[in-house]
Amino acid sequence: MKNYVFLFAFLAFNLFSFGQHTQSTLDFNQASATILDEGVLFSQPNSSNLQPGYEIPKGSGINAIFTAGFWMGGLDQWGQLFLAGQRFAQTNQNDFYSGPYSTYHTYMDPSYIAKYSESIWSVTKAEIEFHAQHFQDPGYVIPTSIQNWPGNGDVMLGVAAQLAPFIDFNGNLLYEPQLGEFPDIRGDEASYVIYNDDRPHLYTNGNSMRIEVHVMIYQFASTDYLNETTFMNLRIFNRGALSFANFKCGFFMDADVGGYNDDYVGCDSTLNLMYTYNYDNTDSEYGINPPAIGAISLSHDLENMSYFTSTSAYPYNDPSPALEYWNFLNGMWANGFGFYYGGQGHGGTAATSNIPTKFMFSGNPYTNQGWTEVSAHNPPGDRRSLMTLEDVQLNSHTQTCYDLAIIYNRQGNHLENVQGLLEVADSIQQFYNVQVNYFNCDQVTADQTEISPTETKTIIAYYDLLGRPCTPEKGKLYLIKYSDGSIEKHLFVD
């Protein structure tokens, strides 16, 4: 019987998967983030087991996140559940698969495999600026990071004509780096990932939504909190025929602050933040004064924040079938029972009130105000957390967009670091609010962005990509503020 099971798994693997996970590392600042192309972030799969993939500080050998990823789902007009979500990168355990959606479902076509079996593309701002200055130089060779940018999809394979954003100087919707066009990225370095859910959901057994997911993970090098931050821009394209009136997207994070079994979690709904911290002031890996790490939603309010523990009994442990994932996305335990304020959030216990809540451990452990794992005296453990973003309408052949960031703080003891993380969250939100004027979620291909002395709009200020006033230089990317208050990203050429 086991031989049949393994044979089925082997056949499914060959029919629906490309094989090994493709991975890349983004480490332009003090966070070294491992990126995979099949729906999982910050994890390092190998032949025998999984390893954490969010090392911070870079070079320390210590990780703060074991794995993370996006869960998403919705109900169709008949109430049927469609859902995709993963927790770990496991061979033949996918809901998501590398590459863009194909209307012809040609995922095993050799041409599709050649183009999209590895679906992570990385490029730096420095490479882009050098290309913009020198693409016309005799003997100049376009770097592969720019040449291979997936600006256009292969329509002969049923892939969308426009994929990753790029600067389109002539407005013909074709990515032409030989003409000086280049990837339209955020940050000092960015990695762009494309995956889809249009094959069997072997992780949750959920129904396929026929969605295509684009994630731009990017970093800034700086001397402040940005130097320990990793940003994520998520765009979800509904390529299928079904519409979802209450589409939900959540960010799952298995944060292990050094050691994995001594953590607490919490959230601040006013900051749209969830976080993980050590239950005491000594960690087996970080040592004294271990950090706090969190995920913040920059573009959408949180609908709920939930958690579960790997060693707990059902329904307080890891979800398994799609319905349990959906329950957590809706701010409930795996069995569909609600959360209650106090204790561990389980209803019917002496430490828990009869007050329903959608936000677990919403107090402040540093100030000892409100409900926290510290005030509840909960046993620590291998915590996993999930924040669900507010519902959106995702109709057939439309898209939706989210912006998030992974933030970190280590400036005091374990509780002071939580307070510091809240302050970082506020600073990151303010930074994003300046940037959002040119972080256009609906943008697929940028319009002309070359500025010349004949430009008719009145320019009142130049800023670098961190929002700081600056003097423009030829061949550099800038934010330009106009007299009407609008802000755009441009390449200065004259």
C-alpha positions in Angstrom: 0.0 0.0 0.0 2.8 2.4 0.8 4.3 1.8 -2.6 1.1 3.1 -4.2 1.1 6.1 -2.0 4.6 7.0 -3.0 4.0 6.3 -6.6 1.0 8.6 -6.6 3.0 11.3 -4.9 5.8 10.8 -7.5 3.3 11.1 -10.4 1.6 14.1 -8.9 5.0 15.7 -8.4 5.9 15.2 -12.0 2.6 16.3 -13.4 2.0 19.4 -11.4 5.4 20.7 -10.1 8.7 21.7 -11.4 10.7 20.1 -8.6 13.0 21.9 -6.3 12.1 25.3 -4.9 13.9 28.2 -6.4 15.4 30.4 -3.8 17.2 33.8 -3.7 18.5 36.0 -0.9 17.8 39.7 -0.5 20.3 41.2 1.9 20.9 44.8 0.8 20.6 46.0 4.4 21.0 44.3 7.8 18.2 41.8 7.2 19.1 38.7 5.1 15.8 37.4 3.7 15.5 34.1 1.9 12.8 34.2 -0.9 11.1 31.2 -2.5 9.0 31.2 -5.7 6.1 28.9 -4.6 4.3 30.9 -2.0 6.7 30.7 1.0 9.0 33.4 2.3 11.9 33.5 4.8 12.5 29.7 4.9 15.3 27.6 3.5 14.3 24.1 2.4 16.9 21.4 1.9 16.9 17.7 1.3 16.3 16.6 4.9 14.5 19.4 6.7 13.6 23.1 6.8 15.8 25.9 8.1 14.8 29.5 9.1 15.5 32.1 6.4 15.3 35.6 8.0 18.7 36.3 9.5 19.0 39.5 11.4 21.5 41.1 12.0 23.0 39.9 8.7 26.0 37.7 9.3 25.1 36.9 12.9 23.8 33.4 12.0 20.7 34.0 14.1 17.2 34.1 12.5 14.0 35.7 13.7 11.6 34.1 11.3 11.3 30.4 10.4 8.8 30.8 7.6 6.1 33.1 6.4 3.6 33.5 3.5 0.3 34.8 2.3 -3.0 33.0 2.7 -6.0 34.0 0.6 -9.5 32.9 -0.2 -13.1 33.8 -0.8 -16.6 32.5 -1.4 -18.1 32.5 -4.8 -21.7 33.6 -5.4 -23.0 30.1 -4.4 -21.1 30.1 -1.1 -18.4 27.6 -2.2 -15.0 28.2 -0.6 -11.9 28.8 -2.7 -8.6 29.0 -0.8 -4.8 28.8 -1.1 -2.3 28.9 1.7 1.0 27.4 2.8 3.0 27.4 6.0 6.1 25.5 5.0 8.1 24.8 1.8 7.6 21.0 1.4 8.2 19.0 -1.8 4.9 18.0 -3.4 2.9 20.0 -0.8 2.1 23.0 -2.8 -1.0 25.3 -3.1 1.1 27.8 -5.1 3.3 27.1 -8.1 6.1 29.1 -9.6 5.3 31.3 -12.7 2.4 33.2 -14.0 -1.1 31.9 -14.7 -1.7 30.4 -18.2 -5.1 30.5 -19.8 -4.0 27.4 -21.7 -2.7 25.6 -18.5 0.5 24.9 -20.4 2.6 24.5 -17.2 4.3 21.3 -18.4 5.1 22.8 -21.8 8.9 22.9 -22.2 8.7 26.5 -23.3 6.8 27.4 -20.1 9.2 25.5 -17.9 12.2 27.1 -19.6 10.8 30.6 -18.9 9.0 30.3 -15.6 10.3 27.3 -13.6 12.5 29.8 -11.8 10.3 32.8 -11.1 12.4 35.2 -8.9 14.0 38.2 -10.5 16.3 40.6 -8.6 17.8 43.9 -9.5 19.4 46.9 -7.7 18.8 50.6 -8.1 22.5 51.0 -8.9 22.3 48.6 -11.8 19.2 50.5 -13.1 20.9 53.9 -12.9 24.1 52.6 -14.6 22.0 51.1 -17.4 20.1 54.4 -17.8 23.3 56.3 -18.2 25.2 53.8 -20.4 22.8 51.8 -22.5 23.9 53.7 -25.7 27.6 53.3 -25.0 29.6 51.2 -27.6 30.2 47.8 -26.2 27.7 48.1 -23.4 26.2 44.8 -22.3 22.8 44.8 -20.6 23.1 42.9 -17.3 20.9 39.8 -17.1 19.0 41.3 -14.1 17.7 44.0 -16.4 17.6 42.0 -19.7 15.6 39.2 -18.2 13.1 41.3 -16.2 9.7 39.8 -16.8 8.0 43.0 -18.1 6.1 41.1 -20.7 4.6 37.6 -20.5 4.6 35.1 -23.3 1.0 35.3 -24.7 1.7 32.3 -26.9 1.7 30.3 -23.7 -1.5 31.9 -22.4 0.4 34.3 -20.1 -0.7 37.9 -19.6 1.0 40.4 -21.9 2.1 42.7 -19.0 3.7 41.3 -15.9 6.3 43.1 -13.8 6.3 46.9 -13.8 8.8 48.7 -16.0 9.5 52.2 -17.3 8.0 52.4 -20.8 9.5 55.4 -22.5 7.7 55.1 -25.8 4.4 53.9 -24.3 4.1 50.8 -26.5 3.6 48.4 -23.5 6.7 46.4 -24.7 9.7 46.1 -22.3 12.7 47.2 -24.4 15.8 47.4 -22.3 17.9 48.0 -25.4 16.1 51.3 -25.7 17.0 52.3 -22.2 13.9 51.0 -20.5 14.3 49.4 -17.1 12.5 47.7 -14.2 10.3 50.0 -12.1 11.3 48.8 -8.6 11.1 50.2 -5.1 14.0 50.4 -2.7 17.8 50.0 -3.3 17.3 46.4 -4.2 14.2 44.4 -5.1 13.3 40.8 -5.8 10.2 40.1 -7.8 8.3 36.8 -7.4 5.5 35.5 -9.5 3.4 32.4 -8.7 -0.1 31.0 -9.2 -2.6 28.6 -7.7 -3.9 27.0 -10.9 -2.9 23.4 -10.1 -4.0 21.0 -7.4 -3.9 22.4 -3.9 -1.9 19.7 -2.2 -1.3 21.6 1.0 -4.9 22.7 2.0 -7.0 20.7 -0.5 -8.7 24.0 -1.3 -10.3 24.9 -4.6 -8.2 26.9 -7.1 -9.1 30.5 -7.6 -7.0 30.8 -10.7 -5.1 33.7 -9.3 -1.7 35.0 -10.1 0.4 36.5 -7.3 3.2 39.1 -7.7 5.3 40.0 -4.7 8.0 42.7 -4.8 10.2 42.3 -1.7 12.6 45.2 -1.3 15.0 46.9 1.0 16.6 50.3 1.6 20.2 50.7 3.0 20.1 53.4 5.6 21.4 54.4 9.0 18.0 54.2 10.8 15.1 51.8 11.2 14.9 51.3 7.4 18.2 49.4 7.6 16.5 46.6 9.5 13.3 46.6 7.5 12.1 44.5 4.6 9.1 45.7 2.6 6.6 43.7 0.5 4.3 44.8 -2.2 1.7 42.2 -3.0 -0.4 42.3 -6.2 -3.1 39.6 -6.7 -4.6 39.2 -10.2 -7.8 37.2 -10.5 -7.3 35.6 -13.9 -10.3 33.3 -13.6 -14.0 33.5 -14.3 -15.2 33.6 -10.7 -15.7 36.8 -8.6 -15.2 36.9 -4.8 -17.3 39.5 -2.9 -15.4 39.0 0.4 -11.9 38.1 -0.7 -9.6 37.8 2.3 -5.8 38.0 2.3 -3.7 37.2 5.4 0.0 37.2 6.2 1.1 34.2 8.2 4.4 34.4 10.1 6.1 31.7 12.1 8.5 34.0 13.9 11.1 32.2 16.1 13.0 34.9 17.9 16.2 32.9 18.1 15.0 29.8 20.0 11.6 28.6 18.8 9.8 27.5 21.9 10.0 30.5 24.2 8.0 33.1 22.4 4.9 35.3 23.0 2.9 37.2 20.4 0.8 40.3 20.3 -0.8 43.0 18.1 -1.7 46.6 18.0 -4.7 47.1 15.8 -4.3 50.9 15.7 -0.9 50.4 14.1 -2.0 47.4 11.9 0.8 45.5 13.5 1.4 41.9 14.8 4.6 40.9 16.5 6.5 38.2 18.3 8.9 38.6 21.3 10.7 36.5 23.8 8.7 35.6 27.0 11.8 36.4 29.2 14.9 38.4 28.8 17.2 35.6 27.8 17.1 33.7 24.5 19.1 30.5 23.7 20.4 32.2 20.5 20.1 35.9 20.8 21.2 35.9 24.4 20.4 38.8 26.7 17.9 41.4 25.6 16.4 39.5 22.6 14.7 41.5 19.9 11.1 41.9 18.9 10.0 41.4 15.3 6.7 42.2 13.6 4.7 42.6 10.4 2.8 45.7 9.6 0.1 46.4 7.0 0.8 49.8 5.5 -2.1 50.0 3.0 -5.0 48.2 4.7 -6.5 48.0 8.1 -6.4 44.7 10.0 -9.6 42.8 10.2 -8.3 40.4 12.9 -5.1 38.9 14.3 -5.0 35.3 15.3 -2.4 32.9 16.6 -1.9 29.2 17.2 0.8 27.0 18.8 2.5 24.0 17.2 2.3 21.8 20.3 -1.3 22.7 21.3 -4.2 20.4 20.8 -7.0 20.9 18.2 -8.4 23.5 17.6 -5.6 25.7 18.9 -2.8 24.2 16.7 -1.8 24.4 13.0 -4.7 24.3 10.6 -4.9 21.5 8.1 -7.8 21.5 5.6 -8.9 24.6 3.7 -11.9 25.3 6.0 -9.6 25.6 9.0 -7.4 28.1 7.2 -10.6 30.0 6.3 -11.7 30.0 9.9 -8.4 31.5 11.1 -8.6 34.1 8.3 -12.0 35.1 9.7 -10.7 35.5 13.3 -11.8 32.1 14.7 -10.2 29.0 15.9 -9.8 26.1 13.5 -13.2 24.6 14.6 -15.0 27.9 13.9 -15.4 29.0 17.5 -14.6 32.6 18.2 -11.8 34.3 20.2 -12.5 35.7 23.7 -10.6 38.4 25.6 -8.3 37.2 28.3 -6.2 34.1 29.1 -5.2 32.3 25.9 -8.3 33.4 24.1 -10.1 30.1 24.5 -13.8 30.4 25.5 -15.1 28.6 28.6 -11.9 28.9 30.7 -11.6 30.7 34.0 -8.9 33.1 32.7 -11.0 34.1 29.7 -13.9 36.6 29.7 -17.1 36.3 27.7 -16.2 39.3 25.6 -15.6 38.3 22.0 -12.5 39.8 20.2 -10.9 39.7 16.8 -7.4 40.8 18.1 -5.4 38.5 20.2 -3.2 40.0 22.9 -4.0 43.6 22.0 -2.4 45.2 25.0 1.1 46.5 25.6 3.4 44.2 27.6 5.9 47.0 28.2 3.4 49.4 29.9 1.4 46.4 31.3 -1.8 47.8 30.0 -4.5 45.6 28.5 -4.5 42.0 27.6 -1.0 40.5 26.9 0.6 37.1 27.2 2.7 38.6 30.0 -0.4 39.7 32.0 -2.1 36.4 31.3 0.9 34.4 32.5 0.6 32.1 29.5 3.1 29.4 29.0 5.5 30.3 26.1 5.7 28.2 23.0 6.3 27.8 19.3 3.8 30.6 18.3 2.5 31.2 14.8 0.5 34.3 14.0 -1.7 35.5 11.2 -3.0 39.0 10.4 -6.0 39.2 8.1 -6.4 42.4 6.1 -9.8 44.0 5.5 -12.0 42.4 2.9 -11.9 43.5 -0.7 -14.1 42.8 -3.8 -12.0 40.8 -6.2 -14.0 40.4 -9.4 -13.0 38.3 -12.4 -10.1 39.8 -14.3 -9.3 42.5 -11.8 -6.5 42.9 -9.3 -5.9 44.0 -5.7 -2.8 45.3 -4.0 -1.3 45.4 -0.5 1.8 46.9 1.1 3.4 45.4 4.2 6.8 45.5 6.0 8.8 43.3 8.3 10.2 45.4 11.1 12.6 44.7 14.0 13.8 46.4 17.2 16.6 45.6 19.7 17.5 48.5 21.9 16.7 47.3 25.4 15.2 44.3 27.2 12.6 42.0 25.7 9.7 44.2 26.7 11.4 47.5 25.9 12.0 46.1 22.5 8.2 45.6 22.0 7.7 49.3 22.9 10.5 50.2 20.5 8.9 48.1 17.8 5.6 50.0 18.2 7.6 53.2 17.6 9.3 51.8 14.6 5.9 50.8 13.2 4.7 54.4 13.5 7.8 55.7 11.8 7.5 53.1 9.0 3.9 54.1 8.4 4.9 57.8 8.2 7.6 56.9 5.7 5.2 54.9 3.6 2.6 57.7 3.6 5.1 59.9 1.9 6.1 57.2 -0.6 2.6 56.1 -1.4 2.1 59.0 -3.8 4.2 57.1 -6.4 3.7 53.6 -5.0 0.7 53.0 -7.3 -0.8 49.6 -6.7 -2.8 49.7 -9.9 0.3 50.4 -12.0 1.4 47.5 -14.2 3.5 49.5 -16.7 4.7 53.0 -16.0 4.2 55.9 -18.3 7.0 58.2 -19.7 9.2 59.2 -16.8 11.9 61.1 -18.6 12.1 64.8 -17.5 13.6 67.4 -19.8 14.0 71.2 -19.6 10.8 71.6 -21.8 8.6 69.9 -19.2 5.5 72.0 -18.8 4.6 71.0 -15.2 6.0 73.2 -12.5 8.5 71.4 -10.3 8.8 72.7 -6.8 11.1 70.1 -5.1 13.3 67.0 -5.7 13.6 64.2 -3.2 15.6 61.0 -3.1 13.9 57.6 -2.8 13.9 58.0 1.0 12.0 61.2 0.7 14.9 63.5 1.6 15.4 66.8 -0.3 18.2 66.6 -2.8 19.8 68.1 -5.9 19.2 65.9 -9.0 22.0 64.4 -10.9 22.0 63.0 -14.5 21.0 59.3 -14.7 19.6 59.2 -11.1 16.1 58.2 -10.0 14.2 60.8 -8.0 10.8 61.8 -6.5 9.6 65.1 -8.0 7.0 67.2 -6.3 4.8 69.4 -8.5 2.9 72.6 -7.7 -0.4 70.7 -7.8 0.9 68.5 -4.9 1.4 65.4 -6.9 4.6 63.3 -6.5 6.1 61.1 -9.2 9.2 59.0 -9.7 11.5 60.1 -12.6 14.8 59.6 -14.2 16.6 62.9 -14.6 18.4 63.1 -18.0 19.2 66.8 -18.5 
